[in-house]
Amino acid sequence: MAKLDEARNVGVGSRIALAGHPIHAMLVTFPIALVVATLGGDVLWWLTADPFFARVSLWTSGWGFGLGVLSGLAGTAELLAGPGIRRRPESWTHAVAAMMLLATIGANWGMRLFDAQAAVLPWGLVLSLGGLVFVGLAGWQGGKLVFEHQVGVMIEGDEEGEEEPQPDLPAVLGTPAP
């Protein structure tokens, strides 16, 4: 267990950043808001039968999917670039929940492309609710990474170019540890 504790202290600062601000954290707010807006549009279409709300859900699901893909690319680059991030189980559960979210909102948008009104009930609403569930799961794990493990947080004393401490990890299959 001591080796895992050592790995927890490996650098978790953001490597994919713009002026010190993590790009994934900046982008992720848009797909979250758009998933919630898609569900709102579906519920309002269900209550009013106004075609405007079906179009709202079409556009919010499409933009949510597109911006979710961009956010996912930034998050994947962050995951692969940071050894301290890769070693945390929450990183992987966050990634899996985010991929499931992307699949759900992508299917939701694709289903609406041909007839936005006909797609709302029942499957559009079901997929919108599923998207909300996956937003919650991915957000929960992402929050754990930021607030509990300080992933992507700038800590006073962190300087650009400072070498990250390397943990003393065991050798794998007889190869010497780095």
KEGU-762008 format. One line per 2 residues: number of its first residue (from 1); their letters; for each residue x, y, z of N, C-alpha, C, CB. Coordinates in nm, 3 decimals. Glycine has a CB too. Layout:
N
NUM> A> X Y Z X Y Z X Y Z X Y Z; ...
***
This chain:
178
1> MA> 0.081 -0.119 0.000 0.000 0.000 0.000 0.086 0.126 0.000 -0.093 -0.001 0.119; 0.209 0.113 0.050 0.298 0.229 0.057 0.329 0.282 -0.083 0.428 0.194 0.131
3> KL> 0.342 0.192 -0.179 0.372 0.236 -0.315 0.258 0.318 -0.373 0.401 0.115 -0.405; 0.134 0.281 -0.343 0.020 0.359 -0.390 0.018 0.496 -0.325 -0.111 0.285 -0.362
5> DE> 0.054 0.503 -0.197 0.058 0.632 -0.129 0.163 0.723 -0.190 0.085 0.613 0.020; 0.278 0.667 -0.231 0.380 0.746 -0.296 0.330 0.800 -0.429 0.507 0.663 -0.318
7> AR> 0.254 0.720 -0.503 0.203 0.761 -0.633 0.103 0.875 -0.620 0.138 0.644 -0.705; 0.039 0.888 -0.506 -0.058 0.996 -0.488 0.007 1.133 -0.490 -0.133 0.977 -0.358
9> NV> 0.137 1.140 -0.464 0.204 1.269 -0.458 0.268 1.309 -0.590 0.308 1.267 -0.351; 0.253 1.227 -0.693 0.309 1.260 -0.823 0.227 1.372 -0.883 0.312 1.136 -0.918
11> GV> 0.292 1.461 -0.956 0.231 1.582 -1.009 0.092 1.568 -1.067 0.317 1.637 -1.110; 0.005 1.656 -1.026 -0.132 1.654 -1.073 -0.171 1.789 -1.133 -0.227 1.618 -0.959
13> GS> -0.073 1.874 -1.157 -0.102 2.002 -1.220 -0.145 1.981 -1.364 0.020 2.094 -1.214; -0.219 2.077 -1.415 -0.269 2.066 -1.552 -0.157 2.085 -1.653 -0.380 2.169 -1.577
15> RI> -0.150 1.995 -1.750 -0.052 2.006 -1.857 -0.114 2.065 -1.984 0.009 1.868 -1.886; -0.244 2.055 -1.996 -0.314 2.108 -2.112 -0.388 2.233 -2.065 -0.414 2.001 -2.175
17> AL> -0.318 2.345 -2.071 -0.372 2.467 -2.011 -0.344 2.587 -2.101 -0.311 2.490 -1.871; -0.423 2.690 -2.080 -0.407 2.817 -2.149 -0.388 2.923 -2.042 -0.531 2.850 -2.242
19> AG> -0.271 2.982 -2.037 -0.236 3.082 -1.935 -0.259 3.026 -1.794 -0.318 3.210 -1.955; -0.226 2.900 -1.774 -0.238 2.837 -1.643 -0.376 2.784 -1.611 -0.200 2.933 -1.541
21> HP> -0.473 2.801 -1.698 -0.609 2.754 -1.674 -0.634 2.626 -1.754 -0.714 2.863 -1.712; -0.675 2.518 -1.687 -0.697 2.391 -1.756 -0.806 2.402 -1.863 -0.735 2.282 -1.655
23> IH> -0.774 2.363 -1.984 -0.868 2.374 -2.096 -0.989 2.283 -2.075 -0.798 2.339 -2.229; -0.967 2.163 -2.024 -1.080 2.071 -2.002 -1.181 2.133 -1.906 -1.031 1.936 -1.947
25> AM> -1.133 2.192 -1.799 -1.223 2.254 -1.701 -1.298 2.373 -1.760 -1.144 2.299 -1.577; -1.233 2.444 -1.853 -1.302 2.558 -1.917 -1.409 2.510 -2.014 -1.201 2.646 -1.990
27> LV> -1.383 2.402 -2.087 -1.477 2.356 -2.189 -1.594 2.276 -2.134 -1.404 2.272 -2.288; -1.573 2.205 -2.023 -1.672 2.108 -1.976 -1.803 2.174 -1.932 -1.614 2.028 -1.862
29> TF> -1.800 2.300 -1.896 -1.923 2.365 -1.852 -2.027 2.375 -1.963 -1.892 2.504 -1.798; -1.982 2.388 -2.086 -2.076 2.403 -2.197 -2.159 2.278 -2.223 -2.002 2.440 -2.322
31> PI> -2.097 2.159 -2.238 -2.181 2.041 -2.259 -2.272 2.011 -2.140 -2.094 1.920 -2.287; -2.226 2.042 -2.018 -2.312 2.020 -1.901 -2.438 2.104 -1.913 -2.237 2.054 -1.770
33> AL> -2.422 2.232 -1.941 -2.537 2.321 -1.953 -2.627 2.281 -2.069 -2.490 2.466 -1.971; -2.568 2.237 -2.178 -2.647 2.202 -2.295 -2.724 2.071 -2.276 -2.558 2.191 -2.417
35> VV> -2.670 1.977 -2.199 -2.744 1.855 -2.167 -2.866 1.888 -2.083 -2.653 1.753 -2.092; -2.848 1.976 -1.985 -2.962 2.018 -1.902 -3.064 2.094 -1.987 -2.913 2.107 -1.784
37> AT> -3.017 2.178 -2.078 -3.109 2.254 -2.165 -3.185 2.161 -2.260 -3.031 2.359 -2.246; -3.123 2.053 -2.305 -3.192 1.956 -2.390 -3.307 1.892 -2.315 -3.094 1.847 -2.440
39> LG> -3.283 1.852 -2.193 -3.392 1.796 -2.112 -3.502 1.899 -2.090 -3.337 1.746 -1.976; -3.463 2.023 -2.064 -3.563 2.130 -2.047 -3.647 2.149 -2.172 -3.495 2.260 -2.011
41> GD> -3.584 2.148 -2.289 -3.657 2.162 -2.414 -3.754 2.047 -2.437 -3.561 2.171 -2.530; -3.710 1.926 -2.402 -3.798 1.808 -2.416 -3.920 1.819 -2.325 -3.720 1.679 -2.385
43> VL> -3.899 1.857 -2.201 -4.011 1.868 -2.107 -4.106 1.979 -2.152 -3.959 1.897 -1.963; -4.051 2.091 -2.197 -4.139 2.200 -2.243 -4.214 2.162 -2.370 -4.056 2.328 -2.268
45> WW> -4.151 2.085 -2.460 -4.225 2.039 -2.579 -4.337 1.944 -2.536 -4.128 1.967 -2.680; -4.309 1.857 -2.441 -4.409 1.762 -2.391 -4.529 1.837 -2.331 -4.346 1.668 -2.286
47> LT> -4.502 1.946 -2.260 -4.610 2.021 -2.195 -4.687 2.111 -2.291 -4.554 2.104 -2.084; -4.617 2.166 -2.394 -4.682 2.266 -2.480 -4.705 2.221 -2.624 -4.598 2.390 -2.482
49> AD> -4.634 2.121 -2.670 -4.636 2.075 -2.809 -4.593 2.185 -2.907 -4.777 2.026 -2.846; -4.521 2.283 -2.859 -4.469 2.391 -2.943 -4.344 2.341 -3.015 -4.437 2.519 -2.858
51> PF> -4.342 2.345 -3.150 -4.227 2.295 -3.227 -4.097 2.368 -3.195 -4.256 2.306 -3.375; -4.107 2.489 -3.143 -3.988 2.564 -3.104 -3.903 2.485 -3.006 -4.028 2.699 -3.043
53> FA> -3.965 2.422 -2.908 -3.891 2.350 -2.806 -3.826 2.223 -2.861 -3.982 2.315 -2.689; -3.886 2.162 -2.961 -3.822 2.047 -3.026 -3.695 2.092 -3.100 -3.921 1.977 -3.125
55> RV> -3.702 2.211 -3.163 -3.584 2.266 -3.230 -3.477 2.304 -3.128 -3.621 2.389 -3.316; -3.520 2.359 -3.014 -3.424 2.391 -2.907 -3.348 2.264 -2.866 -3.497 2.453 -2.784
57> SL> -3.421 2.156 -2.846 -3.356 2.030 -2.805 -3.263 1.977 -2.914 -3.462 1.925 -2.771; -3.301 1.994 -3.040 -3.214 1.952 -3.150 -3.082 2.028 -3.144 -3.284 1.976 -3.288
59> WT> -3.089 2.159 -3.131 -2.969 2.242 -3.131 -2.886 2.222 -3.005 -3.007 2.388 -3.147; -2.951 2.215 -2.890 -2.874 2.198 -2.766 -2.808 2.061 -2.759 -2.963 2.219 -2.644
61> SG> -2.875 1.958 -2.810 -2.811 1.826 -2.811 -2.695 1.822 -2.909 -2.914 1.716 -2.847; -2.709 1.887 -3.023 -2.600 1.891 -3.122 -2.479 1.967 -3.073 -2.649 1.953 -3.251
63> WG> -2.503 2.086 -3.020 -2.391 2.165 -2.966 -2.332 2.098 -2.842 -2.438 2.308 -2.931; -2.416 2.036 -2.761 -2.366 1.965 -2.644 -2.274 1.851 -2.684 -2.482 1.911 -2.561
65> FG> -2.313 1.778 -2.790 -2.229 1.668 -2.838 -2.097 1.722 -2.893 -2.303 1.588 -2.946; -2.103 1.824 -2.977 -1.981 1.880 -3.037 -1.885 1.935 -2.933 -2.017 1.990 -3.135
67> LG> -1.937 2.014 -2.841 -1.850 2.069 -2.738 -1.806 1.962 -2.637 -1.922 2.183 -2.664; -1.889 1.858 -2.621 -1.849 1.745 -2.537 -1.731 1.670 -2.597 -1.966 1.650 -2.516
69> VL> -1.731 1.655 -2.729 -1.617 1.590 -2.795 -1.491 1.673 -2.776 -1.646 1.570 -2.947; -1.500 1.805 -2.792 -1.383 1.891 -2.771 -1.333 1.882 -2.626 -1.416 2.036 -2.806
71> SG> -1.427 1.886 -2.534 -1.391 1.874 -2.393 -1.329 1.737 -2.364 -1.515 1.895 -2.304; -1.384 1.634 -2.426 -1.330 1.499 -2.408 -1.189 1.485 -2.463 -1.421 1.398 -2.474
73> LA> -1.162 1.550 -2.575 -1.026 1.546 -2.630 -0.928 1.614 -2.536 -1.022 1.614 -2.769; -0.967 1.729 -2.481 -0.880 1.798 -2.385 -0.861 1.714 -2.259 -0.939 1.936 -2.349
75> GT> -0.970 1.652 -2.211 -0.960 1.567 -2.092 -0.876 1.444 -2.115 -1.098 1.526 -2.047; -0.887 1.384 -2.232 -0.806 1.267 -2.265 -0.658 1.304 -2.273 -0.853 1.205 -2.398
77> AE> -0.629 1.417 -2.335 -0.490 1.464 -2.341 -0.436 1.489 -2.201 -0.479 1.592 -2.427; -0.519 1.547 -2.116 -0.479 1.572 -1.976 -0.452 1.441 -1.903 -0.589 1.652 -1.902
79> LL> -0.540 1.344 -1.923 -0.526 1.213 -1.858 -0.397 1.145 -1.903 -0.647 1.124 -1.891; -0.369 1.147 -2.031 -0.253 1.078 -2.084 -0.122 1.151 -2.056 -0.268 1.058 -2.232
81> AG> -0.129 1.283 -2.038 -0.007 1.362 -2.016 0.037 1.366 -1.870 -0.029 1.502 -2.065; -0.053 1.339 -1.778 -0.018 1.352 -1.637 -0.008 1.220 -1.565 -0.119 1.438 -1.567
83> PG> 0.113 1.176 -1.529 0.126 1.047 -1.460 0.053 1.043 -1.326 0.272 1.015 -1.438; 0.050 1.154 -1.255 -0.021 1.158 -1.127 -0.172 1.147 -1.145 0.012 1.284 -1.052
85> IR> -0.221 1.190 -1.259 -0.364 1.181 -1.289 -0.401 1.039 -1.327 -0.404 1.280 -1.402; -0.319 0.977 -1.410 -0.346 0.840 -1.456 -0.350 0.739 -1.342 -0.242 0.797 -1.556
87> RR> -0.280 0.766 -1.235 -0.271 0.671 -1.124 -0.390 0.675 -1.031 -0.146 0.697 -1.046; -0.483 0.765 -1.054 -0.599 0.776 -0.966 -0.719 0.704 -1.028 -0.633 0.923 -0.940
89> PE> -0.780 0.613 -0.955 -0.896 0.540 -1.008 -1.010 0.634 -1.048 -0.946 0.440 -0.905; -1.025 0.745 -0.977 -1.132 0.840 -1.009 -1.116 0.897 -1.149 -1.134 0.954 -0.907
91> SW> -0.991 0.908 -1.196 -0.966 0.959 -1.332 -1.029 0.867 -1.435 -0.816 0.973 -1.358; -1.016 0.738 -1.413 -1.067 0.641 -1.509 -1.218 0.630 -1.501 -1.004 0.505 -1.486
93> TH> -1.275 0.636 -1.381 -1.422 0.631 -1.372 -1.482 0.759 -1.429 -1.466 0.613 -1.225; -1.414 0.871 -1.411 -1.461 0.996 -1.473 -1.457 0.984 -1.625 -1.373 1.116 -1.426
95> AV> -1.350 0.928 -1.677 -1.338 0.912 -1.823 -1.445 0.820 -1.879 -1.199 0.859 -1.859; -1.471 0.709 -1.812 -1.573 0.614 -1.859 -1.712 0.679 -1.855 -1.572 0.485 -1.774
97> AA> -1.744 0.748 -1.745 -1.875 0.816 -1.735 -1.888 0.923 -1.843 -1.893 0.879 -1.595; -1.779 0.994 -1.871 -1.783 1.097 -1.975 -1.801 1.036 -2.114 -1.655 1.180 -1.971
99> MM> -1.740 0.922 -2.139 -1.759 0.855 -2.269 -1.902 0.805 -2.285 -1.660 0.737 -2.283; -1.959 0.755 -2.176 -2.098 0.711 -2.182 -2.190 0.831 -2.204 -2.138 0.636 -2.052
101> LL> -2.157 0.944 -2.144 -2.233 1.067 -2.166 -2.226 1.108 -2.312 -2.181 1.180 -2.075; -2.108 1.105 -2.369 -2.092 1.142 -2.511 -2.172 1.049 -2.601 -1.945 1.139 -2.551
103> AT> -2.170 0.921 -2.572 -2.248 0.827 -2.653 -2.397 0.855 -2.642 -2.219 0.682 -2.610; -2.442 0.887 -2.522 -2.584 0.914 -2.500 -2.628 1.042 -2.570 -2.614 0.924 -2.351
105> IG> -2.551 1.150 -2.554 -2.595 1.276 -2.617 -2.573 1.273 -2.768 -2.520 1.395 -2.556; -2.475 1.196 -2.814 -2.458 1.179 -2.958 -2.575 1.105 -3.019 -2.329 1.106 -2.988
107> AN> -2.621 0.999 -2.953 -2.739 0.925 -3.001 -2.863 1.013 -2.995 -2.761 0.797 -2.918; -2.874 1.092 -2.891 -2.988 1.182 -2.875 -2.993 1.283 -2.990 -2.981 1.256 -2.740
109> WG> -2.880 1.340 -3.022 -2.875 1.437 -3.130 -2.900 1.370 -3.266 -2.739 1.508 -3.131; -2.836 1.257 -3.289 -2.854 1.187 -3.417 -2.997 1.146 -3.442 -2.765 1.065 -3.422
111> MR> -3.066 1.108 -3.338 -3.206 1.067 -3.352 -3.296 1.186 -3.390 -3.255 1.004 -3.221; -3.257 1.305 -3.349 -3.339 1.424 -3.372 -3.315 1.488 -3.509 -3.312 1.526 -3.264
113> LF> -3.211 1.449 -3.578 -3.175 1.516 -3.702 -3.283 1.510 -3.810 -3.049 1.455 -3.755; -3.356 1.402 -3.817 -3.451 1.385 -3.926 -3.589 1.438 -3.894 -3.461 1.241 -3.962
115> DA> -3.633 1.424 -3.771 -3.764 1.477 -3.730 -3.757 1.510 -3.582 -3.878 1.375 -3.759; -3.728 1.636 -3.552 -3.703 1.678 -3.414 -3.824 1.656 -3.324 -3.662 1.824 -3.410
117> QA> -3.945 1.678 -3.376 -4.064 1.662 -3.292 -4.096 1.515 -3.264 -4.184 1.729 -3.359; -4.087 1.433 -3.365 -4.120 1.290 -3.348 -4.019 1.221 -3.257 -4.125 1.220 -3.484
119> AV> -3.898 1.275 -3.248 -3.793 1.210 -3.170 -3.805 1.237 -3.020 -3.658 1.255 -3.218; -3.885 1.336 -2.981 -3.889 1.373 -2.839 -3.948 1.263 -2.753 -3.969 1.500 -2.821
121> LP> -4.063 1.210 -2.791 -4.128 1.107 -2.709 -4.125 0.974 -2.780 -4.273 1.146 -2.678; -4.088 0.869 -2.717 -4.039 0.862 -2.579 -3.887 0.867 -2.570 -4.090 0.737 -2.514
123> WG> -3.816 0.831 -2.680 -3.672 0.807 -2.669 -3.590 0.932 -2.650 -3.624 0.735 -2.790; -3.631 1.044 -2.706 -3.557 1.167 -2.685 -3.556 1.206 -2.538 -3.617 1.281 -2.768
125> LV> -3.672 1.194 -2.475 -3.681 1.225 -2.333 -3.602 1.125 -2.249 -3.827 1.227 -2.288; -3.608 0.998 -2.285 -3.531 0.895 -2.213 -3.382 0.921 -2.225 -3.565 0.754 -2.266
127> LS> -3.334 0.952 -2.346 -3.192 0.981 -2.365 -3.151 1.110 -2.295 -3.160 0.991 -2.513; -3.238 1.209 -2.292 -3.208 1.332 -2.220 -3.194 1.307 -2.070 -3.317 1.437 -2.246
129> LG> -3.282 1.223 -2.015 -3.270 1.186 -1.874 -3.143 1.105 -1.849 -3.394 1.105 -1.829; -3.111 1.015 -1.940 -2.986 0.939 -1.929 -2.865 1.030 -1.935 -2.978 0.834 -2.039
131> GL> -2.869 1.129 -2.023 -2.760 1.226 -2.030 -2.742 1.300 -1.899 -2.786 1.326 -2.142; -2.853 1.334 -1.835 -2.846 1.402 -1.706 -2.783 1.311 -1.600 -2.986 1.446 -1.661
133> VF> -2.816 1.184 -1.602 -2.756 1.088 -1.508 -2.605 1.079 -1.530 -2.820 0.948 -1.523; -2.563 1.069 -1.656 -2.420 1.058 -1.684 -2.346 1.188 -1.656 -2.398 1.016 -1.828
135> VG> -2.411 1.303 -1.674 -2.351 1.430 -1.634 -2.325 1.428 -1.483 -2.443 1.551 -1.672; -2.422 1.378 -1.409 -2.404 1.369 -1.264 -2.291 1.277 -1.223 -2.531 1.322 -1.199
137> LA> -2.283 1.160 -1.287 -2.175 1.065 -1.255 -2.037 1.120 -1.292 -2.199 0.932 -1.328; -2.026 1.173 -1.412 -1.898 1.228 -1.456 -1.860 1.350 -1.372 -1.904 1.266 -1.605
139> GW> -1.958 1.433 -1.341 -1.932 1.551 -1.260 -1.890 1.515 -1.118 -2.053 1.640 -1.255; -1.951 1.413 -1.062 -1.915 1.368 -0.928 -1.768 1.324 -0.924 -2.006 1.252 -0.883
141> QG> -1.729 1.241 -1.021 -1.591 1.194 -1.024 -1.494 1.307 -1.058 -1.577 1.080 -1.125; -1.533 1.395 -1.148 -1.448 1.511 -1.179 -1.431 1.601 -1.058 -1.507 1.590 -1.296
143> GK> -1.539 1.619 -0.982 -1.530 1.699 -0.860 -1.437 1.636 -0.757 -1.668 1.716 -0.800; -1.442 1.503 -0.745 -1.351 1.434 -0.655 -1.205 1.459 -0.696 -1.381 1.283 -0.652
145> LV> -1.180 1.455 -0.826 -1.044 1.478 -0.873 -0.995 1.618 -0.837 -1.036 1.458 -1.023; -1.081 1.717 -0.854 -1.040 1.854 -0.828 -1.035 1.884 -0.678 -1.136 1.952 -0.897
147> FE> -1.142 1.852 -0.607 -1.152 1.896 -0.468 -1.081 1.805 -0.369 -1.295 1.908 -0.430; -1.078 1.675 -0.394 -1.011 1.584 -0.301 -0.865 1.561 -0.337 -1.083 1.452 -0.298
149> HQ> -0.836 1.552 -0.468 -0.700 1.519 -0.511 -0.625 1.637 -0.569 -0.704 1.407 -0.612; -0.690 1.752 -0.578 -0.626 1.875 -0.629 -0.572 1.861 -0.771 -0.514 1.916 -0.537
151> VG> -0.639 1.781 -0.854 -0.598 1.763 -0.993 -0.628 1.891 -1.070 -0.669 1.641 -1.057; -0.529 1.943 -1.140 -0.547 2.061 -1.223 -0.550 2.191 -1.145 -0.671 2.049 -1.300
153> VM> -0.520 2.186 -1.017 -0.524 2.306 -0.934 -0.383 2.363 -0.925 -0.581 2.275 -0.793; -0.372 2.494 -0.944 -0.242 2.559 -0.931 -0.216 2.582 -0.783 -0.237 2.694 -1.011
155> IE> -0.105 2.529 -0.734 -0.068 2.543 -0.594 0.048 2.640 -0.585 -0.031 2.405 -0.531; 0.044 2.728 -0.486 0.151 2.826 -0.469 0.284 2.754 -0.459 0.126 2.913 -0.345
157> GD> 0.381 2.804 -0.531 0.512 2.739 -0.532 0.534 2.655 -0.655 0.528 2.655 -0.408; 0.426 2.620 -0.727 0.441 2.546 -0.852 0.495 2.642 -0.957 0.306 2.482 -0.898
159> EE> 0.609 2.612 -1.011 0.669 2.696 -1.112 0.679 2.619 -1.242 0.808 2.745 -1.068; 0.664 2.689 -1.352 0.682 2.627 -1.483 0.825 2.575 -1.491 0.651 2.727 -1.599
161> GE> 0.842 2.459 -1.544 0.974 2.403 -1.564 1.027 2.326 -1.445 1.069 2.511 -1.599; 0.957 2.335 -1.330 1.001 2.258 -1.214 0.981 2.110 -1.242 0.923 2.300 -1.086
163> EE> 1.080 2.031 -1.207 1.071 1.887 -1.229 0.980 1.824 -1.125 1.210 1.822 -1.225; 0.889 1.738 -1.171 0.801 1.668 -1.078 0.877 1.558 -1.009 0.678 1.611 -1.152
165> PQ> 0.849 1.536 -0.880 0.915 1.423 -0.813 0.864 1.292 -0.869 0.893 1.429 -0.660; 0.954 1.199 -0.891 0.915 1.069 -0.942 0.900 0.973 -0.824 1.018 1.015 -1.046
167> PD> 0.790 0.899 -0.818 0.772 0.807 -0.706 0.865 0.686 -0.719 0.626 0.761 -0.698; 0.892 0.625 -0.608 0.972 0.503 -0.606 0.876 0.386 -0.626 1.055 0.489 -0.472
169> LP> 0.852 0.350 -0.753 0.757 0.243 -0.785 0.834 0.114 -0.811 0.670 0.282 -0.908; 0.768 0.001 -0.789 0.836 -0.127 -0.811 0.863 -0.152 -0.958 0.753 -0.242 -0.753
171> AV> 0.965 -0.232 -0.984 0.997 -0.270 -1.121 0.892 -0.365 -1.174 1.136 -0.335 -1.130; 0.871 -0.361 -1.305 0.771 -0.446 -1.368 0.843 -0.550 -1.454 0.671 -0.361 -1.454
173> LG> 0.815 -0.677 -1.430 0.871 -0.789 -1.507 1.023 -0.784 -1.516 0.812 -0.791 -1.646; 1.087 -0.753 -1.407 1.233 -0.758 -1.403 1.302 -0.638 -1.462 1.280 -0.878 -1.474
175> TP> 1.231 -0.538 -1.514 1.296 -0.418 -1.565 1.326 -0.325 -1.449 1.209 -0.348 -1.672; 1.436 -0.255 -1.453 1.469 -0.164 -1.343 1.371 -0.047 -1.339 1.613 -0.111 -1.357
177> AP> 1.342 -0.001 -1.219 1.253 0.114 -1.201 1.324 0.239 -1.252 1.210 0.131 -1.051; 1.249 0.338 -1.305 1.314 0.460 -1.357 1.380 0.541 -1.249 1.212 0.547 -1.428
***
